Amino acid sequence: MTQYLYLVRHGEQRDAEHGVVDGPLSPRGRRQAALLAERLGGVPLTSAWYAPSTVATETAQIIRDRLPAVEPKPSALLFDCVPSGPTPEVPRAFSGWFASATEAEIEAGRAQMADAFAEFVTPGGQERHDLLITHNLVIAEFVRHAFDAPEWRWLGLTQAHGGLTILKARSGRPITLLAHNDLAHLPFELRTGLVEPLPV
């Protein structure tokens, strides 16, 4: 049967612009999470998981408050991470991205993502609809994995705060990307977290 994975990036963090790695949601972030919950209201969710970071936890709490049938659970496999390291194939434009990442962090991120795929991409005997509330790079790596793209190709894939990505997995078949960074539920002023603003 078919498994649908709904990958969502947490809402905007209050102090991200000051270099704070994690923290409470901003007012915009809370609104993003509420609108995301409305968007997911008609989905028959089977399960929901979230990264135990403050920003993802608060996003999950808002979704739970609006969708009482959903009981999200924490998973350390959804923490933000560096999915892979520099290789000769990485375009020069991205080479500086790894300057602050240690070899240990890269190896830990690679192992984390391998475990995440094994844990969450599990099509089986019944149709499933699973929600993962996580971070930008984790979603990028899920998309890269879906296409079996080169290891470095998560670079350049950016998700907005509250953006919705949907993967479809079936046993014995390649994963299908149904939607990437869908922002239809967010007005223009709430489309934050992108490296470059959308032109439309």
Beta strands, then each sheet from edge to edge (+ up, - down):
strand 1: 2-9
strand 2: 47-50
strand 3: 73-74
strand 4: 128-134
strand 5: 164-170
strand 6: 176-182
sheet 1: 3+ 2+ 4+ 1+ 5- 6+
end
